[in-house]
Amino acid sequence: MSIVGYFQGARGRKHLVLVVGAVAAVVVVLLAVVSLYNHSSSASVTVSGASAYLEEGRTTQGQPWFGVANVSFVSGYPLTLPVGGTFTVSLNLANDDSLAHSLVAFNPNAPFHVVSSSPPAPVLYAAHGDGDTTITVQAPGAAGSYVLNLTVLCQ
């Protein structure tokens, strides 16, 4: 008996309806899975701005060790990246004191996380020395728009 002959008659039509229904159900499930995958892989985080606050002491002349207490990162924002992705912020600082000081910790506001710094903390700045420190930050795990506020502890 051929496949066409099998689906002729009442019993055959019933099987044909079952086969077509099963194929349609599989197609619907596959489309749902693909849709969920595409939706989750396209979720993104927007970092609309970033700033750093340096918790630092004062020189004998009463000036902040690094000359500023607040740093606003204006270049490169807003920044869009995948949920949980990483990005960097860089500090170019000059130690205005006659003593060496270090950047000992980088504490971001939730839900951001610091992954690393380069050079790694503690970052020593010699007396009257300057340098760059790059901090790698992990973006939040949920889509949305956020502002990074980074507190830098100095000693």
Contact map, one row per residue, 1 for C-alpha under 8 A:
11101100000000000000000000000000000000000000000000000000000000000000000000000000000000000000000000000000000000000000000000000000000000000000000000000000000
11111100000000000000000000000000000000000000000000000000000000000000000000000000000000000000000000000000000000000000000000000000000000000000000000000000000
11111110000000000000000000000000000000000000000000000000000000000000000000000000000000000000000000000000000000000000000000000000000000000000000000000000000
01111111000000000000000000000000000000000000000000000000000000000000000000000000000000000000000000000000000000000000000000000000000000000000000000000000000
11111111000000000000000000000000000000000000000000000000000000000000000000000000000000000000000000000000000000000000000000000000000000000000000000000000000
11111111000100000000000000000000000000000000000000000000000000000000000000000000000000000000000000000000000000000000000000000000000000000000000000000000000
00111111101110110000000000000000000000000000000000000000000000000000000000000000000000000000000000000000000000000000000000000000000000000000000000000000000
00011111111110000000000000000000000000000000000000000000000000000000000000000000000000000000000000000000000000000000000000000000000000000000000000000000000
00000011111110000000000000000000000000000000000000000000000000000000000000000000000000000000000000000000000000000000000000000000000000000000000000000000000
00000001111111000000000000000000000000000000000000000000000000000000000000000000000000000000000000000000000000000000000000000000000000000000000000000000000
00000011111111100000000000000000000000000000000000000000000000000000000000000000000000000000000000000000000000000000000000000000000000000000000000000000000
00000111111111110000000000000000000000000000000000000000000000000000000000000000000000000000000000000000000000000000000000000000000000000000000000000000000
00000011111111111000000000000000000000000000000000000000000000000000000000000000000000000000000000000000000000000000000000000000000000000000000000000000000
00000000011111111100000000000000000000000000000000000000000000000000000000000000000000000000000000000000000000000000000000000000000000000000000000000000000
00000010001111111110000000000000000000000000000000000000000000000000000000000000000000000000000000000000000000000000000000000000000000000000000000000000000
00000010000111111111000000000000000000000000000000000000000000000000000000000000000000000000000000000000000000000000000000000000000000000000000000000000000
00000000000011111111100000000000000000000000000000000000000000000000000000000000000000000000000000000000000000000000000000000000000000000000000000000000000
00000000000001111111110000000000000000000000000000000000000000000000000000000000000000000000000000000000000000000000000000000000000000000000000000000000000
00000000000000111111111000000000000000000000000000000000000000000000000000000000000000000000000000000000000000000000000000000000000000000000000000000000000
00000000000000011111111100000000000000000000000000000000000000000000000000000000000000000000000000000000000000000000000000000000000000000000000000000000000
00000000000000001111111110000000000000000000000000000000000000000000000000000000000000000000000000000000000000000000000000000000000000000000000000000000000
00000000000000000111111111000000000000000000000000000000000000000000000000000000000000000000000000000000000000000000000000000000000000000000000000000000000
00000000000000000011111111100000000000000000000000000000000000000000000000000000000000000000000000000000000000000000000000000000000000000000000000000000000
00000000000000000001111111110000000000000000000000000000000000000000000000000000000000000000000000000000000000000000000000000000000000000000000000000000000
00000000000000000000111111111000000000000000000000000000000000000000000000000000000000000000000000000000000000000000000000000000000000000000000000000000000
00000000000000000000011111111100000000000000000000000000000000000000000000000000000000000000000000000000000000000000000000000000000000000000000000000000000
00000000000000000000001111111110000000000000000000000000000000000000000000000000000000000000000000000000000000000000000000000000000000000000000000000000000
00000000000000000000000111111111000000000000000000000000000000000000000000000000000000000000000000000000000000000000000000000000000000000000000000000000000
00000000000000000000000011111111100000000000000000000000000000000000000000000000000000000000000000000000000000000000000000000000000000000000000000000000000
00000000000000000000000001111111110000000000000000000000000000000000000000000000000000000000000000000000000000000000000000000000000000000000000000000000000
00000000000000000000000000111111111000000000000000000000000000000000000000000000000000000000000000000000000000000000000000000000000000000000000000000000000
00000000000000000000000000011111111100000000000000000000000000000000000000000000000000000000000000000000000000000000000000000000000000000000000000000000000
00000000000000000000000000001111111110000000000000000000000000000000000000000000000000000000000000000000000000000000000000000000000000000000000000000000000
00000000000000000000000000000111111111000000000000000000000000000000000000000000000000000000000000000000000000000000000000000000000000000000000000000000000
00000000000000000000000000000011111111100000000000000000000000000000000000000000000000000000000000000000000000000000000000000000000000000000000000000000000
00000000000000000000000000000001111111110000000000000000000000000000000000000000000000000000000000000000000000000000000000000000000000000000000000000000000
00000000000000000000000000000000111111111000000000000000000000000000000000000000000000000000000000000000000000000000000000000000000000000000000000000000000
00000000000000000000000000000000011111111100000000000000000000000000000000000000000000000000000000000000000000000000000000000000000000000000000000000000000
00000000000000000000000000000000001111111110000000000000000000000000000000000000000000000000000000000000000000000000000000000000000000000000000000000000000
00000000000000000000000000000000000111111110000000000000000000000000000000000000000000000000000000000000000000000000000000000000000000000000000000000000000
00000000000000000000000000000000000011111110000000000000000000000000000000000000010000000000000000000000000000000000000000000000000000000000000000000000000
00000000000000000000000000000000000001111111000000000000000000000000000000000000010000000000000000000000000000000000000000000000000000000000000000000000000
00000000000000000000000000000000000000111111100000000000000000000000000000000000011000000000000000000000000000000000000000000000000000000000001000000000000
00000000000000000000000000000000000000000111110000000000000000000000000000000001111000000000000000000000000000000000000000000000000000000000011100000000000
00000000000000000000000000000000000000000011111000000000000000000000000000000001111000000000000000000000000000000000000000000000000000000011011111000000000
00000000000000000000000000000000000000000001111100000000000000000000000000000111100000000000000000000000000000000000000000000000000000000000001111000000000
00000000000000000000000000000000000000000000111111000000000000000000000000001111000000000000000000000000000000000000000000000000000000000000000011110000000
00000000000000000000000000000000000000000000011111000000000000000000000000001110000000000000000000000000000000000000000000000000000000000000000011100000000
00000000000000000000000000000000000000000000001111100000000000000000000011001110000000000000000000000000000000000000000000000000000000000000000001110000000
00000000000000000000000000000000000000000000001111110000000000000000000111001000000000000000000000000000000000000000000000000000000000000000000000111100000
00000000000000000000000000000000000000000000000011111000000000000000011110000000000000000000000000000000000000000000000000000000000000000000000000011100000
00000000000000000000000000000000000000000000000001111100000000000000011110000000000000000000000000000000000000000000000000000000000000000000000000001111000
00000000000000000000000000000000000000000000000000111110000000000000111000000000000000000000000000000000000000000000000000000000000000000000000000001111000
00000000000000000000000000000000000000000000000000011111000000000001110000000000000000000000000000000000000000000000000000000000000000000000000000000011110
00000000000000000000000000000000000000000000000000001111100000000000100000000000000000000000000000000000000000000000000000000000000000000000000000000011110
00000000000000000000000000000000000000000000000000000111110000011100100000000000000000000000000000000000000000000000000000000000000000000000000000000000111
00000000000000000000000000000000000000000000000000000011111000011000000000000000000000000000000000000000000000000000000000000000000000000000000000000000011
00000000000000000000000000000000000000000000000000000001111111111000000000000000000000000000000000000000000000000000000000000000000000000000000000000000000
00000000000000000000000000000000000000000000000000000000111111111000000000000000000000000000000111000000000000000000000000000000000000000000000000000000000
00000000000000000000000000000000000000000000000000000000011111100000000000000000000000000000000010000000000000000000000000000000000000000000000000000000000
00000000000000000000000000000000000000000000000000000000011111100000000000000000000000000000000000000000000000000000000000000000000000000000000000000000000
00000000000000000000000000000000000000000000000000000000011111110000000000000000000000000000000000000000000000000000000000000000000000000000000000000000000
00000000000000000000000000000000000000000000000000000000011111111010000000000000000000000000000000000000000000000000000000000000000000000000000000000000000
00000000000000000000000000000000000000000000000000000001111001111111100000000000000000000000000100000000000000000000000000000000000000000000000000000000000
00000000000000000000000000000000000000000000000000000001111000111111000000000000000000000000001110001000000000000000000000000000000000000000000000000000000
00000000000000000000000000000000000000000000000000000001000000011111100000000000000000000000111110000000000000000000000000000000000000000000000000000000000
00000000000000000000000000000000000000000000000000000000000000111111100000000000000000000000011100000000000000000000000000000000000000000000000000000000000
00000000000000000000000000000000000000000000000000000100000000011111111000000000000000000000000000000000000000000000000000000000000000000000000000000000000
00000000000000000000000000000000000000000000000000001111000000010111111000000000000000000000000000000000000000000000000000000000000000000000000000000000000
00000000000000000000000000000000000000000000000000111100000000000001111100000000000000000000000000000000000000000000000000000000000000000000000000000000000
00000000000000000000000000000000000000000000000000111000000000000001111110000000000000000000000000000000000000000000000000000000000000000000000000000000000
00000000000000000000000000000000000000000000000001110000000000000000011111000000000000000000000000000000000000000000000000000000000000000000000000000000000
00000000000000000000000000000000000000000000000011110000000000000000001111100000000000001000000000000000000000000000000000000000000000000000000000000000000
00000000000000000000000000000000000000000000000011000000000000000000000111111000000000000000000000000000000000000000000000000000000000000000000000000000000
00000000000000000000000000000000000000000000000000000000000000000000000011111000000000000000000000000000000000000000000000000000000000000000000000000000000
00000000000000000000000000000000000000000000000000000000000000000000000001111110000000000000000000000000000000000000000000000000000000000000000000000000000
00000000000000000000000000000000000000000000001111000000000000000000000001111110000000000000000000000000000000000000000000000000000000000000000000000000000
00000000000000000000000000000000000000000000011110000000000000000000000000011111000000000000000000000000000000000000000000000000000000000000000000000000000
00000000000000000000000000000000000000000000011110000000000000000000000000011111100000000000000000000000000000000000000000000000000000000000000000000000000
00000000000000000000000000000000000000000001111000000000000000000000000000000111110000000000000000000000000000000000000000000000000000000000000000000000000
00000000000000000000000000000000000000000001110000000000000000000000000000000011111011000000000000000000000000000000000000000000000000000010000000000000000
00000000000000000000000000000000000000001111100000000000000000000000000000000001111110000000000000000000000000000000000000000000000000000000000000000000000
00000000000000000000000000000000000000000011100000000000000000000000000000000000111110000000000000000000000000000000000000000000000000000011111000000000000
00000000000000000000000000000000000000000000000000000000000000000000000000000000011111000000000000000000000000000000000000000000000000000111110000000000000
00000000000000000000000000000000000000000000000000000000000000000000000000000000111111100000000000000000000000000000000000000000000000000111000000000000000
00000000000000000000000000000000000000000000000000000000000000000000000000000000100111110000000000000000000000000000000000000000000000011110000000000000000
00000000000000000000000000000000000000000000000000000000000000000000000000000000000011111000000000000000000000000000000000000000000000011110000000000000000
00000000000000000000000000000000000000000000000000000000000000000000000000000000000001111100000000000000000000000000000000000000000001111000000000000000000
00000000000000000000000000000000000000000000000000000000000000000000000010000000000000111110000000000000000000000000000000000000000001111000000000000000000
00000000000000000000000000000000000000000000000000000000000000000000000000000000000000011111000000000000000000000000000000000000000111100000000000000000000
00000000000000000000000000000000000000000000000000000000000000000000000000000000000000001111100000000000000000000000000000000000000111000000000000000000000
00000000000000000000000000000000000000000000000000000000000000000000000000000000000000000111110000000000000000000000000000000000011110000000000000000000000
00000000000000000000000000000000000000000000000000000000000000000100000000000000000000000011111000000000000000000000000000000000011100000000000000000000000
00000000000000000000000000000000000000000000000000000000000000000110000000000000000000000001111100000000000000000000000000001001111000000000000000000000000
00000000000000000000000000000000000000000000000000000000000000001110000000000000000000000000111110011000000000000000000000001111110000000000000000000000000
00000000000000000000000000000000000000000000000000000000001000011110000000000000000000000000011111000000000000000000000000000011100000000000000000000000000
00000000000000000000000000000000000000000000000000000000001100001100000000000000000000000000001111110000000000000000000000000011000000000000000000000000000
00000000000000000000000000000000000000000000000000000000001000000000000000000000000000000000000111110000000000000000000000000011000000000000000000000000000
00000000000000000000000000000000000000000000000000000000000000000000000000000000000000000000000011111000000000000000000000000111000000000000000000000000000
00000000000000000000000000000000000000000000000000000000000000000000000000000000000000000000001011111100000000000000000000011111000000000000000000000000000
00000000000000000000000000000000000000000000000000000000000000001000000000000000000000000000001000111110000000000000000000011110000000000000000000000000011
00000000000000000000000000000000000000000000000000000000000000000000000000000000000000000000000000011111000000000000000001111000000000000000000000000000011
00000000000000000000000000000000000000000000000000000000000000000000000000000000000000000000000000001111110000000000000011110000000000000000000000000001111
00000000000000000000000000000000000000000000000000000000000000000000000000000000000000000000000000000111110000000000000011100000000000000000000000000001111
00000000000000000000000000000000000000000000000000000000000000000000000000000000000000000000000000000011111000000000000011000000000000000000000000000001110
00000000000000000000000000000000000000000000000000000000000000000000000000000000000000000000000000000011111100000100000000000000000000100000000000000111100
00000000000000000000000000000000000000000000000000000000000000000000000000000000000000000000000000000000111110001100000000000000000000000000000000000111100
00000000000000000000000000000000000000000000000000000000000000000000000000000000000000000000000000000000011111011100000000000000000000000000000000011110000
00000000000000000000000000000000000000000000000000000000000000000000000000000000000000000000000000000000001111111000000000000000000000000000000000011100000
00000000000000000000000000000000000000000000000000000000000000000000000000000000000000000000000000000000000111111000000000000000000000000000000000000000000
00000000000000000000000000000000000000000000000000000000000000000000000000000000000000000000000000000000000011111000000000000000000000000011100000000000000
00000000000000000000000000000000000000000000000000000000000000000000000000000000000000000000000000000000000111111100000000000000000000001111000000010000000
00000000000000000000000000000000000000000000000000000000000000000000000000000000000000000000000000000000001111111110000000000000000000001111000000000000000
00000000000000000000000000000000000000000000000000000000000000000000000000000000000000000000000000000000011100011111100000000000000000111100000000000000000
00000000000000000000000000000000000000000000000000000000000000000000000000000000000000000000000000000000000000001111100000000000000000111100000000000000000
00000000000000000000000000000000000000000000000000000000000000000000000000000000000000000000000000000000000000000111110100000000000000111000000000000000000
00000000000000000000000000000000000000000000000000000000000000000000000000000000000000000000000000000000000000000111111110000000000011110000000000000000000
00000000000000000000000000000000000000000000000000000000000000000000000000000000000000000000000000000000000000000001111110000000000011100000000000000000000
00000000000000000000000000000000000000000000000000000000000000000000000000000000000000000000000000000000000000000000111110100000000011000000000000000000000
00000000000000000000000000000000000000000000000000000000000000000000000000000000000000000000000000000000000000000001111111100000000000000000000000000000000
00000000000000000000000000000000000000000000000000000000000000000000000000000000000000000000000000000011100000000000111111100000000000000000000000000000000
00000000000000000000000000000000000000000000000000000000000000000000000000000000000000000000000000000111100000000000000111110000000000000000000000000000000
00000000000000000000000000000000000000000000000000000000000000000000000000000000000000000000000000000111000000000000001111111000000010000000000000000000000
00000000000000000000000000000000000000000000000000000000000000000000000000000000000000000000000000011110000000000000000001111100000000000000000000000000000
00000000000000000000000000000000000000000000000000000000000000000000000000000000000000000000011000011100000000000000000000111111111000000000000000000000000
00000000000000000000000000000000000000000000000000000000000000000000000000000000000000000000001000111000000000000000000000011111110000000000000000000000000
00000000000000000000000000000000000000000000000000000000000000000000000000000000000000000000001111111000000000000000000000001111100000000000000000000000000
00000000000000000000000000000000000000000000000000000000000000000000000000000000000000000000011111110000000000000000000000001111110000000000000000000000000
00000000000000000000000000000000000000000000000000000000000000000000000000000000000000000000011100000000000000000000000000001111111000000000000000000000000
00000000000000000000000000000000000000000000000000000000000000000000000000000000000000000001111000000000000000000000000000001101111100000000000000000000000
00000000000000000000000000000000000000000000000000000000000000000000000000000000000000000001110000000000000000000000000000001000111110000000000000000000000
00000000000000000000000000000000000000000000000000000000000000000000000000000000000000000111100000000000000000000000000000000000011111000000000000000000000
00000000000000000000000000000000000000000000000000000000000000000000000000000000000000000111000000000000000000000000111000100000001111100000000000000000000
00000000000000000000000000000000000000000000000000000000000000000000000000000000000000011110000000000000000000000000111000000000000111110000000000000000000
00000000000000000000000000000000000000000000000000000000000000000000000000000000000000011100000000000000010000000111110000000000000011111000000000000000000
00000000000000000000000000000000000000000000000000000000000000000000000000000000000001111000000000000000000000000111100000000000000001111100000000000000000
00000000000000000000000000000000000000000000000000000000000000000000000000000000000001111000000000000000000000011111000000000000000000111110000000000000000
00000000000000000000000000000000000000000000000000000000000000000000000000000000000111100000000000000000000000011110000000000000000000011111000000000000000
00000000000000000000000000000000000000000000100000000000000000000000000000000000101111100000000000000000000000111000000000000000000000001111100000000000000
00000000000000000000000000000000000000000000100000000000000000000000000000000000001110000000000000000000000000111000000000000000000000000111111000000000000
00000000000000000000000000000000000000000000000000000000000000000000000000000000001100000000000000000000000000100000000000000000000000000011111000000000000
00000000000000000000000000000000000000000001100000000000000000000000000000000000001100000000000000000000000000000000000000000000000000000001111100000000000
00000000000000000000000000000000000000000011110000000000000000000000000000000000001000000000000000000000000000000000000000000000000000000001111110000000000
00000000000000000000000000000000000000000001110000000000000000000000000000000000000000000000000000000000000000000000000000000000000000000000011111000000000
00000000000000000000000000000000000000000000111100000000000000000000000000000000000000000000000000000000000000000000000000000000000000000000001111100000000
00000000000000000000000000000000000000000000111110000000000000000000000000000000000000000000000000000000000000000000000000000000000000000000000111110000000
00000000000000000000000000000000000000000000001111000000000000000000000000000000000000000000000000000000000000000000000000000000000000000000000011111000000
00000000000000000000000000000000000000000000001011100000000000000000000000000000000000000000000000000000000110010000000000000000000000000000000001111100000
00000000000000000000000000000000000000000000000001111000000000000000000000000000000000000000000000000000000110000000000000000000000000000000000000111110000
00000000000000000000000000000000000000000000000001111000000000000000000000000000000000000000000000000000011110000000000000000000000000000000000000011111000
00000000000000000000000000000000000000000000000000011110000000000000000000000000000000000000000000000000011100000000000000000000000000000000000000001111100
00000000000000000000000000000000000000000000000000011110000000000000000000000000000000000000000000000011111000000000000000000000000000000000000000000111110
00000000000000000000000000000000000000000000000000000111000000000000000000000000000000000000000000000011111000000000000000000000000000000000000000000011111
00000000000000000000000000000000000000000000000000000111100000000000000000000000000000000000000000001111100000000000000000000000000000000000000000000001111
00000000000000000000000000000000000000000000000000000001100000000000000000000000000000000000000000001111000000000000000000000000000000000000000000000000111
